[in-house]
Amino acid sequence: MTLPRLYHCRDARSLRCLWAAEEAGFPIELVILPFPPRAFAPEYKEVNPLKTVPGWVENGTLLTESVAVCERIAAGTDLEVSRDEPDHWVWRNWLHRADATLTFPLAIMLRYTVVEQPERRLAQAVEDYRAFFSGRARSIETELQDGREWLCAGRFTIADIAIGYAIHLARSLGADTDLGPLTQAWFDRCRAREGYRRALARQKGEAAPPVS
């Protein structure tokens, strides 16, 4: 049986998929690409014409959106919130918010601090989109004010992975300084999970840390 193949760049959005696979115990073949692959792995366009990661190839089907891949991995597991659960649509809303609202401004920051050549970097854009992110990230703090441990359904799901990746990226860009204490504590719980730790180790080609 051929395993699904995940094309991934270290710490890119495809980390969501790797993290979900580790949480679910979902076996995959992992292919690590240099970032950005459009510049440093031109042959990848034969796999994914968008030249973005993730690229998830399974039984001849290509998925290119990280949250969609997470949904595929989560199907039939506790990482999914099924349609007959009260929080199903709340869960779906968090999944969409992960990219459309939270990761989008961070991607602009990443472009104009890391990806572009120094002469094309735009400090004003970086600061504007940092503020954009900070304002929208307050929705996480609001959701956690009732004392809940995870974002929805009373358990850890791919909503926590999808939103958790946005915070992971924000931290790498120094855009997490305005996050509230409940958000920080929630992300600490995410980071403490064995699945997250295994995903970080695997993307670096390291042995997974021992289960505590």
N, CA, C and O of each residue as an XYZ file, in Angstrom:
848
protein
N       0.845     -1.198      0.000
C       0.000      0.000      0.000
C       0.877      1.244      0.000
O       1.801      1.351      0.806
N       0.595      2.186     -0.900
C       1.356      3.422     -0.984
C       0.852      4.417      0.045
O      -0.345      4.693      0.125
N       1.773      4.951      0.829
C       1.390      5.935      1.837
C       1.104      7.277      1.179
O       1.703      7.604      0.155
N       0.197      8.056      1.757
C       0.059      9.443      1.312
C       1.396     10.161      1.469
O       2.145      9.907      2.412
N       1.676     11.049      0.544
C       2.946     11.785      0.564
C       2.669     13.247      0.876
O       1.836     13.887      0.235
N       3.384     13.766      1.875
C       3.262     15.173      2.256
C       4.533     15.903      1.875
O       5.616     15.570      2.357
N       4.402     16.901      1.008
C       5.505     17.799      0.663
C       5.443     18.983      1.625
O       4.401     19.617      1.786
N       6.562     19.262      2.249
C       6.577     20.159      3.405
C       7.844     20.991      3.409
O       8.913     20.505      3.041
N       7.727     22.243      3.825
C       8.877     23.089      4.135
C       8.871     23.342      5.642
O       7.818     23.522      6.254
N      10.033     23.352      6.204
C      10.152     23.516      7.658
C       9.440     24.787      8.131
O       9.714     25.887      7.653
N       8.535     24.607      9.067
C       7.774     25.685      9.715
C       6.788     26.396      8.793
O       6.222     27.420      9.178
N       6.570     25.879      7.588
C       5.550     26.445      6.704
C       4.172     25.944      7.128
O       4.054     25.165      8.073
N       3.118     26.398      6.418
C       1.758     25.999      6.783
C       1.575     24.487      6.783
O       0.718     23.958      7.490
N       2.372     23.807      5.999
C       2.298     22.340      5.950
C       2.652     21.701      7.287
O       2.412     20.509      7.480
N       3.220     22.476      8.218
C       3.446     21.946      9.561
C       2.131     21.531     10.202
O       2.096     20.588     10.992
N       1.041     22.232      9.865
C      -0.266     21.809     10.376
C      -0.543     20.345     10.025
O      -1.008     19.567     10.858
N      -0.250     19.996      8.784
C      -0.542     18.648      8.296
C       0.330     17.623      9.001
O      -0.148     16.563      9.405
N       1.606     17.938      9.146
C       2.526     17.031      9.833
C       2.117     16.859     11.289
O       2.140     15.747     11.816
N       1.748     17.940     11.931
C       1.298     17.893     13.326
C       0.034     17.041     13.443
O      -0.069     16.205     14.340
N      -0.923     17.249     12.545
C      -2.153     16.449     12.578
C      -1.859     14.974     12.373
O      -2.441     14.123     13.047
N      -0.966     14.669     11.453
C      -0.612     13.270     11.208
C       0.011     12.639     12.439
O      -0.279     11.488     12.764
N       0.867     13.387     13.125
C       1.495     12.859     14.346
C       0.469     12.679     15.450
O       0.526     11.700     16.195
N      -0.462     13.606     15.566
C      -1.508     13.479     16.590
C      -2.400     12.263     16.320
O      -2.803     11.562     17.248
N      -2.701     12.023     15.045
C      -3.630     10.953     14.679
C      -2.948      9.603     14.525
O      -3.623      8.585     14.373
N      -1.620      9.577     14.562
C      -0.912      8.337     14.280
C      -1.129      7.901     12.835
O      -1.239      6.709     12.547
N      -1.189      8.872     11.933
C      -1.493      8.645     10.522
C      -0.171      8.510      9.762
O       0.581      9.480      9.667
N       0.123      7.325      9.220
C       1.414      7.144      8.545
C       1.467      7.880      7.211
O       0.542      7.790      6.405
N       2.548      8.601      6.988
C       2.745      9.346      5.750
C       4.198      9.216      5.302
O       5.079      8.867      6.088
N       4.421      9.500      4.044
C       5.771      9.708      3.523
C       6.017     11.207      3.521
O       5.244     11.960      2.929
N       7.069     11.642      4.166
C       7.357     13.069      4.295
C       8.489     13.453      3.354
O       9.558     12.843      3.369
N       8.245     14.467      2.539
C       9.258     15.007      1.626
C       9.522     16.449      2.033
O       8.624     17.288      1.972
N      10.747     16.740      2.446
C      11.111     18.085      2.882
C      11.684     18.858      1.702
O      12.599     18.391      1.024
N      11.137     20.043      1.466
C      11.590     20.916      0.392
C      12.222     22.177      0.971
O      11.889     22.577      2.087
N      13.134     22.811      0.225
C      13.665     24.109      0.655
C      12.602     25.188      0.464
O      11.733     25.080     -0.401
N      12.692     26.235      1.297
C      11.710     27.319      1.230
C      12.336     28.560      0.600
O      13.460     28.933      0.936
N      11.598     29.203     -0.323
C      10.333     28.790     -0.923
C      10.570     27.809     -2.063
O      11.515     27.987     -2.832
N       9.751     26.795     -2.191
C       9.998     25.775     -3.215
C       9.921     26.305     -4.640
O      10.562     25.760     -5.538
N       9.146     27.361     -4.856
C       9.049     27.904     -6.222
C      10.403     28.388     -6.711
O      10.664     28.396     -7.914
N      11.276     28.797     -5.774
C      12.603     29.291     -6.148
C      13.674     28.216     -6.074
O      14.587     28.176     -6.899
N      13.554     27.337     -5.072
C      14.654     26.412     -4.804
C      14.350     24.949     -5.120
O      15.226     24.092     -5.003
N      13.122     24.667     -5.518
C      12.764     23.300     -5.927
C      11.841     23.381     -7.143
O      10.680     22.979     -7.062
N      12.348     23.900     -8.282
C      11.481     24.123     -9.447
C      10.816     22.854     -9.961
O       9.751     22.920    -10.575
N      11.432     21.699     -9.717
C      10.836     20.436    -10.167
C       9.538     20.112     -9.438
O       8.754     19.279     -9.893
N       9.318     20.766     -8.317
C       8.109     20.513     -7.529
C       6.844     20.924     -8.274
O       5.761     20.428     -7.961
N       6.958     21.817     -9.251
C       5.765     22.237     -9.994
C       5.117     21.077    -10.731
O       3.940     21.148    -11.084
N       5.878     19.998    -10.968
C       5.297     18.819    -11.607
C       4.351     18.092    -10.644
O       3.452     17.370    -11.075
N       4.559     18.286     -9.353
C       3.669     17.719     -8.331
C       2.523     18.674     -8.051
O       1.356     18.285     -8.077
N       2.863     19.924     -7.785
C       1.885     20.949     -7.434
C       2.116     22.183     -8.293
O       3.053     22.939     -8.034
N       1.294     22.405     -9.300
C       1.497     23.563    -10.183
C       1.486     24.905     -9.452
O       2.031     25.887     -9.956
N       0.871     24.957     -8.268
C       0.893     26.192     -7.488
C       2.263     26.472     -6.893
O       2.583     27.612     -6.556
N       3.074     25.420     -6.764
C       4.428     25.504     -6.199
C       4.411     25.960     -4.739
O       5.354     26.595     -4.266
N       3.331     25.630     -4.036
C       3.198     25.958     -2.618
C       3.177     24.665     -1.806
O       2.966     23.579     -2.346
N       3.398     24.803     -0.516
C       3.214     23.669      0.389
C       2.070     24.013      1.342
O       1.877     25.174      1.703
N       1.317     22.991      1.743
C       1.569     21.575      1.501
C       1.185     21.140      0.094
O       0.404     21.780     -0.610
N       1.784     20.012     -0.270
C       1.276     19.220     -1.373
C       1.007     17.840     -0.794
O       1.929     17.168     -0.331
N      -0.220     17.425     -0.817
C      -0.620     16.123     -0.263
C      -1.087     15.265     -1.430
O      -2.065     15.601     -2.098
N      -0.405     14.177     -1.674
C      -0.729     13.299     -2.789
C      -1.177     11.959     -2.237
O      -0.438     11.289     -1.516
N      -2.406     11.575     -2.587
C      -2.968     10.322     -2.087
C      -3.859      9.711     -3.161
O      -4.842     10.319     -3.586
N      -3.513      8.527     -3.588
C      -4.310      7.822     -4.602
C      -4.569      8.677     -5.834
O      -5.669      8.670     -6.389
N      -3.547      9.410     -6.256
C      -3.663     10.215     -7.459
C      -4.344     11.555     -7.275
O      -4.498     12.306     -8.239
N      -4.755     11.872     -6.053
C      -5.423     13.153     -5.765
C      -4.453     14.085     -5.065
O      -3.732     13.676     -4.155
N      -4.437     15.349     -5.495
C      -3.586     16.369     -4.894
C      -4.432     17.329     -4.070
O      -5.413     17.882     -4.568
N      -4.056     17.526     -2.815
C      -4.626     18.575     -1.968
C      -3.529     19.593     -1.703
O      -2.376     19.227     -1.473
N      -3.890     20.873     -1.734
C      -2.886     21.928     -1.596
C      -3.158     22.892     -0.444
O      -2.351     23.786     -0.193
N      -4.277     22.729      0.262
C      -4.620     23.623      1.369
C      -4.398     22.914      2.694
O      -4.902     21.811      2.904
N      -3.650     23.540      3.580
C      -3.236     22.863      4.804
C      -4.413     22.440      5.671
O      -4.391     21.354      6.250
N      -5.429     23.269      5.769
C      -6.571     22.914      6.612
C      -7.367     21.780      5.982
O      -7.879     20.918      6.696
N      -7.478     21.765      4.656
C      -8.157     20.656      3.987
C      -7.426     19.344      4.248
O      -8.062     18.315      4.475
N      -6.106     19.373      4.217
C      -5.329     18.166      4.517
C      -5.571     17.737      5.963
O      -5.714     16.547      6.245
N      -5.615     18.701      6.872
C      -5.905     18.365      8.276
C      -7.281     17.711      8.408
O      -7.445     16.757      9.168
N      -8.270     18.223      7.669
C      -9.595     17.607      7.715
C      -9.551     16.174      7.204
O     -10.211     15.295      7.758
N      -8.777     15.934      6.149
C      -8.670     14.579      5.632
C      -8.048     13.646      6.678
O      -8.521     12.526      6.876
N      -6.990     14.113      7.345
C      -6.318     13.305      8.349
C      -7.231     13.058      9.552
O      -7.232     11.970     10.128
N      -8.005     14.076      9.923
C      -8.839     13.994     11.124
C     -10.094     13.158     10.940
O     -10.710     12.748     11.925
N     -10.483     12.897      9.704
C     -11.759     12.218      9.448
C     -11.872     10.916     10.237
O     -11.016     10.036     10.142
N     -12.944     10.816     11.013
C     -13.203      9.611     11.785
C     -12.433      9.498     13.079
O     -12.484      8.458     13.737
N     -11.709     10.557     13.467
C     -10.953     10.555     14.715
C     -11.502     11.622     15.644
O     -12.369     12.402     15.251
N     -11.003     11.664     16.878
C     -11.422     12.694     17.823
C     -10.911     14.081     17.459
O     -11.327     15.071     18.060
N     -10.014     14.161     16.481
C      -9.548     15.464     16.014
C     -10.604     16.176     15.178
O     -10.505     17.379     14.938
N     -11.601     15.439     14.740
C     -12.709     15.976     13.961
C     -13.882     16.261     14.891
O     -14.063     15.574     15.896
N     -14.678     17.272     14.558
C     -15.939     17.523     15.253
C     -17.037     17.222     14.241
O     -17.220     17.962     13.274
N     -17.753     16.153     14.464
C     -18.715     15.668     13.474
C     -19.950     16.558     13.405
O     -20.184     17.387     14.285
N     -20.739     16.374     12.345
C     -21.910     17.206     12.127
C     -22.983     17.033     13.194
O     -23.819     17.918     13.374
N     -22.974     15.918     13.897
C     -23.992     15.727     14.923
C     -23.552     16.251     16.290
O     -24.264     16.063     17.276
N     -22.394     16.902     16.363
C     -21.941     17.518     17.609
C     -22.311     18.998     17.619
O     -22.256     19.655     16.580
N     -22.687     19.528     18.779
C     -23.138     20.928     18.846
C     -22.109     21.941     18.343
O     -22.484     22.981     17.800
N     -20.812     21.649     18.517
C     -19.781     22.618     18.146
C     -19.276     22.458     16.712
O     -18.251     23.036     16.348
N     -19.984     21.682     15.904
C     -19.465     21.417     14.560
C     -19.195     22.703     13.785
O     -18.116     22.865     13.215
N     -20.166     23.620     13.757
C     -19.990     24.821     12.941
C     -19.032     25.813     13.587
O     -18.370     26.581     12.889
N     -18.953     25.802     14.903
C     -17.920     26.602     15.581
C     -16.542     26.096     15.162
O     -15.636     26.876     14.868
N     -16.409     24.776     15.142
C     -15.151     24.135     14.719
C     -14.798     24.523     13.287
O     -13.658     24.885     12.997
N     -15.783     24.445     12.397
C     -15.533     24.796     11.005
C     -15.142     26.273     10.881
O     -14.280     26.619     10.073
N     -15.765     27.131     11.668
C     -15.431     28.550     11.633
C     -13.980     28.789     12.038
O     -13.288     29.595     11.416
N     -13.513     28.091     13.083
C     -12.116     28.210     13.482
C     -11.190     27.741     12.373
O     -10.143     28.347     12.143
N     -11.562     26.668     11.683
C     -10.709     26.167     10.601
C     -10.553     27.216      9.507
O      -9.446     27.429      9.011
N     -11.639     27.870      9.128
C     -11.556     28.908      8.102
C     -10.822     30.142      8.622
O     -10.053     30.763      7.889
N     -11.057     30.494      9.880
C     -10.403     31.665     10.455
C      -8.881     31.501     10.483
O      -8.140     32.479     10.383
N      -8.434     30.274     10.618
C      -7.000     30.013     10.743
C      -6.202     30.650      9.612
O      -5.184     31.297      9.855
N      -6.658     30.471      8.386
C      -5.927     31.043      7.251
C      -6.477     32.390      6.827
O      -5.715     33.343      6.660
N      -7.785     32.486      6.650
C      -8.371     33.700      6.081
C      -8.158     34.915      6.967
O      -8.008     36.028      6.463
N      -8.142     34.718      8.283
C      -8.075     35.850      9.203
C      -6.740     35.965      9.923
O      -6.252     37.075     10.134
N      -6.137     34.840     10.307
C      -4.953     34.893     11.164
C      -3.631     34.656     10.434
O      -2.668     35.386     10.671
N      -3.561     33.668      9.565
C      -2.286     33.397      8.905
C      -2.013     34.384      7.773
O      -0.855     34.675      7.472
N      -3.068     34.899      7.147
C      -2.899     35.834      6.033
C      -2.010     37.029      6.394
O      -1.038     37.277      5.680
N      -2.294     37.785      7.470
C      -1.427     38.931      7.760
C      -0.004     38.522      8.103
O       0.943     39.264      7.844
N       0.144     37.334      8.690
C       1.484     36.856      9.023
C       2.268     36.513      7.761
O       3.483     36.703      7.710
N       1.572     36.007      6.742
C       2.234     35.713      5.472
C       2.773     36.993      4.829
O       3.846     36.986      4.226
N       2.023     38.092      4.962
C       2.512     39.383      4.453
C       3.765     39.801      5.226
O       4.746     40.252      4.635
N       3.723     39.650      6.541
C       4.899     39.975      7.356
C       6.093     39.130      6.949
O       7.204     39.642      6.811
N       5.867     37.838      6.759
C       6.956     36.933      6.377
C       7.567     37.369      5.047
O       8.787     37.393      4.885
N       6.702     37.709      4.112
C       7.216     38.130      2.798
C       8.127     39.334      2.906
O       9.203     39.363      2.310
N       7.694     40.338      3.675
C       8.428     41.593      3.682
C       9.476     41.698      4.788
O      10.048     42.765      5.010
N       9.724     40.579      5.485
C      10.849     40.533      6.425
C      11.873     39.471      6.055
O      13.045     39.587      6.415
N      11.438     38.426      5.331
C      12.318     37.283      5.075
C      12.458     36.965      3.591
O      13.570     36.824      3.082
N      11.328     36.852      2.902
C      11.352     36.318      1.538
C      11.910     37.318      0.535
O      12.741     36.956     -0.298
N      11.470     38.560      0.604
C      11.919     39.560     -0.358
C      13.380     39.961     -0.122
O      13.896     39.888      0.994
N      14.013     40.380     -1.195
C      15.360     40.935     -1.080
C      15.307     42.197     -0.215
O      14.281     42.878     -0.179
N      16.403     42.514      0.481
C      16.380     43.659      1.411
C      15.848     44.951      0.807
O      15.149     45.706      1.483
N      16.167     45.214     -0.448
C      15.733     46.474     -1.045
C      14.223     46.512     -1.317
O      13.667     47.579     -1.581
N      13.562     45.355     -1.254
C      12.123     45.292     -1.501
C      11.318     45.118     -0.215
O      10.092     45.024     -0.271
N      11.961     45.074      0.908
C      11.245     44.896      2.170
C      10.556     46.185      2.589
O      11.082     47.281      2.396
N       9.351     46.029      3.176
C       8.508     47.178      3.481
C       8.170     47.202      4.971
O       7.294     46.470      5.431
N       8.866     48.041      5.708
C       8.661     48.106      7.152
C       7.237     48.528      7.498
O       6.660     48.023      8.461
N       6.663     49.453      6.718
C       5.309     49.921      7.014
C       4.291     48.799      6.851
O       3.375     48.670      7.663
N       4.444     47.989      5.810
C       3.540     46.857      5.607
C       3.657     45.875      6.763
O       2.651     45.343      7.233
N       4.870     45.634      7.217
C       5.084     44.709      8.328
C       4.357     45.195      9.580
O       3.676     44.416     10.247
N       4.500     46.472      9.897
C       3.851     47.008     11.087
C       2.337     47.044     10.951
O       1.620     46.781     11.917
N       1.849     47.364      9.772
C       0.405     47.394      9.553
C      -0.200     46.004      9.736
O      -1.239     45.853     10.379
N       0.443     45.013      9.179
C      -0.117     43.663      9.263
C       0.143     43.009     10.609
O      -0.565     42.076     10.990
N       1.148     43.486     11.335
C       1.300     43.039     12.729
C       0.086     43.495     13.542
O      -0.467     42.726     14.328
N      -0.320     44.745     13.344
C      -1.492     45.264     14.053
C      -2.759     44.538     13.609
O      -3.630     44.248     14.428
N      -2.860     44.248     12.331
C      -3.995     43.485     11.787
C      -4.104     42.142     12.502
O      -5.178     41.757     12.962
N      -2.979     41.436     12.588
C      -2.972     40.140     13.259
C      -3.352     40.268     14.732
O      -4.183     39.505     15.225
N      -2.756     41.216     15.429
C      -3.004     41.361     16.865
C      -4.476     41.597     17.147
O      -5.030     41.032     18.090
N      -5.111     42.430     16.331
C      -6.524     42.697     16.536
C      -7.381     41.469     16.354
O      -8.278     41.214     17.158
N      -7.119     40.698     15.305
C      -7.926     39.502     15.038
C      -7.621     38.370     16.008
O      -8.488     37.541     16.285
N      -6.405     38.326     16.524
C      -6.033     37.259     17.456
C      -6.739     37.398     18.798
O      -6.756     36.453     19.587
N      -7.320     38.556     19.067
C      -8.059     38.721     20.319
C      -9.260     37.778     20.379
O      -9.772     37.489     21.460
N      -9.703     37.304     19.231
C     -10.833     36.366     19.209
C     -10.495     35.071     19.939
O     -11.385     34.414     20.478
N      -9.221     34.702     19.961
C      -8.807     33.504     20.698
C      -8.974     33.748     22.193
O      -9.528     32.916     22.911
N      -8.498     34.876     22.642
C      -8.607     35.223     24.067
C     -10.072     35.241     24.503
O     -10.413     34.735     25.572
N     -10.923     35.818     23.680
C     -12.351     35.879     24.001
C     -12.949     34.489     24.128
O     -13.744     34.227     25.031
N     -12.566     33.604     23.226
C     -13.120     32.245     23.235
C     -12.723     31.467     24.479
O     -13.459     30.590     24.929
N     -11.563     31.786     25.033
C     -11.035     31.033     26.175
C     -11.444     31.609     27.515
O     -11.057     31.073     28.554
N     -12.217     32.686     27.524
C     -12.547     33.367     28.776
C     -13.480     32.571     29.673
O     -13.586     32.859     30.865
N     -14.159     31.569     29.115
C     -15.066     30.778     29.954
C     -14.359     29.622     30.643
O     -15.010     28.756     31.227
N     -13.034     29.602     30.582
C     -12.258     28.582     31.276
C     -12.014     27.316     30.475
O     -11.481     26.340     31.003
N     -12.398     27.324     29.210
C     -12.198     26.106     28.411
C     -10.721     25.870     28.150
O      -9.925     26.806     28.079
N     -10.373     24.592     28.009
C      -8.985     24.198     27.784
C      -8.611     24.292     26.313
O      -7.501     24.700     25.972
N      -9.551     23.908     25.436
C      -9.325     23.913     23.994
C     -10.389     24.772     23.321
O     -11.334     25.208     23.979
N     -10.254     25.019     22.032
C     -11.103     25.998     21.359
C     -12.554     25.572     21.226
O     -13.444     26.422     21.252
N     -12.817     24.278     21.085
C     -14.200     23.854     20.897
C     -14.351     22.368     21.198
O     -13.373     21.621     21.237
N     -15.586     21.963     21.408
C     -15.971     20.559     21.578
C     -15.410     19.899     22.835
O     -15.538     18.686     23.002
N     -14.799     20.670     23.708
C     -14.299     20.127     24.962
C     -13.103     19.213     24.820
O     -12.799     18.445     25.733
N     -12.408     19.284     23.670
C     -11.237     18.429     23.477
C     -10.310     19.072     22.441
O     -10.697     20.011     21.745
N      -9.111     18.566     22.351
C      -8.147     19.008     21.349
C      -8.585     18.503     19.980
O      -8.852     17.314     19.806
N      -8.659     19.414     19.007
C      -9.053     19.053     17.645
C      -8.121     19.751     16.653
O      -7.204     20.477     17.038
N      -8.382     19.512     15.370
C      -7.561     20.205     14.373
C      -7.828     21.702     14.351
O      -7.068     22.440     13.724
N      -8.879     22.179     15.013
C      -9.037     23.630     15.175
C      -7.871     24.188     15.983
O      -7.338     25.250     15.663
N      -7.479     23.468     17.029
C      -6.330     23.893     17.829
C      -5.040     23.819     17.023
O      -4.150     24.652     17.193
N      -4.935     22.824     16.147
C      -3.758     22.725     15.287
C      -3.723     23.876     14.291
O      -2.690     24.525     14.121
N      -4.847     24.128     13.634
C      -4.894     25.168     12.606
C      -4.596     26.544     13.193
O      -3.796     27.300     12.640
N      -5.241     26.868     14.317
C      -5.001     28.157     14.960
C      -3.636     28.158     15.646
O      -2.932     29.167     15.645
N      -3.270     27.013     16.231
C      -1.976     26.905     16.891
C      -0.822     27.183     15.945
O       0.175     27.787     16.340
N      -0.949     26.744     14.688
C       0.117     27.041     13.735
C       0.253     28.549     13.534
O       1.368     29.058     13.422
N      -0.865     29.264     13.485
C      -0.786     30.719     13.320
C       0.012     31.344     14.458
O       0.802     32.261     14.234
N      -0.192     30.855     15.668
C       0.572     31.392     16.801
C       2.034     30.970     16.699
O       2.928     31.761     17.000
N       2.280     29.747     16.284
C       3.653     29.272     16.048
C       4.368     30.215     15.082
O       5.506     30.614     15.330
N       3.705     30.571     13.985
C       4.306     31.473     13.005
C       4.470     32.875     13.578
O       5.493     33.524     13.358
N       3.465     33.341     14.311
C       3.557     34.667     14.919
C       4.760     34.771     15.845
O       5.463     35.781     15.846
N       4.992     33.739     16.625
C       6.147     33.745     17.533
C       7.447     33.849     16.750
O       8.369     34.550     17.168
N       7.527     33.157     15.617
C       8.756     33.185     14.831
C       9.009     34.565     14.229
O      10.147     34.908     13.910
N       7.945     35.354     14.073
C       8.053     36.695     13.486
C       8.048     37.800     14.543
O       8.102     38.984     14.210
N       7.985     37.412     15.811
C       7.924     38.403     16.874
C       6.608     39.142     16.922
O       6.535     40.273     17.401
N       5.551     38.487     16.417
C       4.232     39.129     16.362
C       3.308     38.641     17.456
O       2.097     38.848     17.378
N       3.847     38.003     18.465
C       3.022     37.418     19.519
C       3.008     38.244     20.794
O       2.437     37.810     21.794
N       3.618     39.420     20.786
C       3.789     40.172     22.027
C       2.478     40.691     22.591
O       2.394     40.962     23.789
N       1.436     40.840     21.746
C       0.161     41.367     22.223
C      -0.861     40.281     22.543
O      -2.012     40.591     22.850
N      -0.460     39.020     22.477
C      -1.394     37.946     22.772
C      -1.741     37.944     24.255
O      -0.882     38.185     25.103
N      -2.997     37.671     24.559
C      -3.440     37.673     25.947
C      -2.939     36.467     26.723
O      -2.466     35.498     26.128
N      -3.037     36.515     28.048
C      -2.520     35.428     28.882
C      -3.234     34.095     28.658
O      -2.605     33.040     28.734
N      -4.533     34.130     28.384
C      -5.246     32.878     28.135
C      -4.787     32.249     26.823
O      -4.670     31.028     26.719
N      -4.531     33.078     25.837
C      -4.031     32.584     24.556
C      -2.640     31.992     24.722
O      -2.335     30.933     24.173
N      -1.803     32.680     25.480
C      -0.447     32.171     25.720
C      -0.491     30.834     26.447
O       0.256     29.916     26.107
N      -1.360     30.721     27.442
C      -1.457     29.463     28.197
C      -1.997     28.341     27.323
O      -1.538     27.202     27.409
N      -2.985     28.668     26.471
C      -3.522     27.664     25.542
C      -2.435     27.177     24.595
O      -2.313     25.977     24.351
N      -1.643     28.107     24.058
C      -0.600     27.684     23.128
C       0.484     26.886     23.843
O       1.084     25.989     23.251
N       0.739     27.201     25.103
C       1.672     26.376     25.884
C       1.165     24.943     25.985
O       1.958     24.002     25.936
N      -0.146     24.766     26.127
C      -0.706     23.415     26.161
C      -0.527     22.728     24.810
O      -0.214     21.540     24.743
N      -0.728     23.487     23.741
C      -0.503     22.922     22.402
C       0.948     22.484     22.242
O       1.222     21.381     21.768
N       1.873     23.351     22.639
C       3.301     23.054     22.456
C       3.759     21.883     23.301
O       4.739     21.218     22.968
N       3.059     21.627     24.390
C       3.444     20.520     25.270
C       2.992     19.162     24.746
O       3.419     18.132     25.267
N       2.150     19.141     23.741
C       1.624     17.880     23.232
C       2.718     17.098     22.505
O       3.571     17.665     21.822
N       2.663     15.785     22.675
C       3.645     14.923     22.044
C       3.582     15.037     20.520
O       4.616     14.981     19.853
N       2.371     15.196     19.962
C       2.250     15.299     18.521
C       2.986     16.506     17.968
O       3.647     16.411     16.934
N       2.879     17.630     18.641
C       3.582     18.851     18.227
C       5.088     18.650     18.308
O       5.822     19.016     17.390
N       5.540     18.067     19.407
C       6.971     17.852     19.597
C       7.526     16.877     18.568
O       8.632     17.064     18.062
N       6.757     15.837     18.261
C       7.217     14.877     17.254
C       7.269     15.516     15.876
O       8.189     15.251     15.102
N       6.283     16.363     15.562
C       6.261     17.031     14.263
C       7.475     17.948     14.102
O       8.106     17.953     13.045
N       7.806     18.722     15.135
C       8.969     19.604     15.055
C      10.248     18.802     14.878
O      11.121     19.181     14.097
N      10.360     17.691     15.605
C      11.554     16.852     15.475
C      11.629     16.219     14.091
O      12.699     16.166     13.484
N      10.503     15.743     13.597
C      10.507     15.051     12.306
C      10.855     15.988     11.159
O      11.552     15.585     10.228
N      10.384     17.226     11.208
C      10.693     18.143     10.118
C      12.172     18.518     10.080
O      12.686     18.970      9.057
N      12.854     18.320     11.226
C      14.290     18.590     11.286
C      15.118     17.317     11.085
O      16.347     17.350     11.147
N      14.427     16.194     10.843
C      15.146     14.936     10.653
C      15.719     14.370     11.922
O      16.673     13.592     11.890
N      15.138     14.758     13.052
C      15.627     14.305     14.345
C      14.754     13.177     14.871
O      13.623     12.988     14.423
N      15.289     12.437     15.820
C      14.494     11.409     16.480
C      13.426     12.080     17.312
O      13.665     13.131     17.908
N      12.254     11.484     17.357
C      11.160     12.029     18.165
C      11.538     11.988     19.634
O      12.166     11.027     20.080
N      11.167     13.014     20.399
C      11.462     13.005     21.830
C      10.697     11.881     22.504
O       9.629     11.491     22.032
N      11.225     11.354     23.601
C      10.527     10.288     24.301
C       9.189     10.753     24.856
O       9.040     11.914     25.237
N       8.224      9.856     24.901
C       6.938     10.178     25.473
C       7.084     10.294     26.972
O       7.604      9.389     27.625
N       6.621     11.422     27.528
C       6.770     11.658     28.970
C       5.636     11.006     29.731
O       5.586     11.093     30.958
